[in-house]
Amino acid sequence: MASISNIFIDQGATFSTTLTVNDSSGSALDLTNFTAIAQLRKSPSSSTSVSFTVAFVSPRSTGQITISLTPTQTTALEAGRYNYDVLITSGASVKTRVVEGIATVNPAVSR
């Protein structure tokens, strides 16, 4: 089951956050040999998505993944609520959703 982590994204600014993935015992999951994707959608059924850049924190045994968006990407987002999740894939092609939540995009004032 995915952990819930709601995030806040400032429109027009660089966004980055580091998430920790834990195993069923609550310990950091060793993410060696895993790949990951993360996407943002206005609703889960929306056909339009924005992909986060995903990076594993070294060493991968810490279970940490950083997701980020560029200022260009956040500028293109309308202010409001979105759904996002992070999906990891093991070397054996087993896919697991590890983090999900609401992403709130705060409107920009300074331009």
Secondary structure as UniProt FT lines:
FT   STRAND          3..4
FT   STRAND          7..10
FT   TURN            11..12
FT   STRAND          15..20
FT   TURN            24..25
FT   TURN            32..33
FT   STRAND          35..41
FT   TURN            44..45
FT   STRAND          50..51
FT   STRAND          53..56
FT   HELIX           60..62
FT   STRAND          64..69
FT   HELIX           71..76
FT   STRAND          80..89
FT   TURN            91..92
FT   STRAND          95..106
//
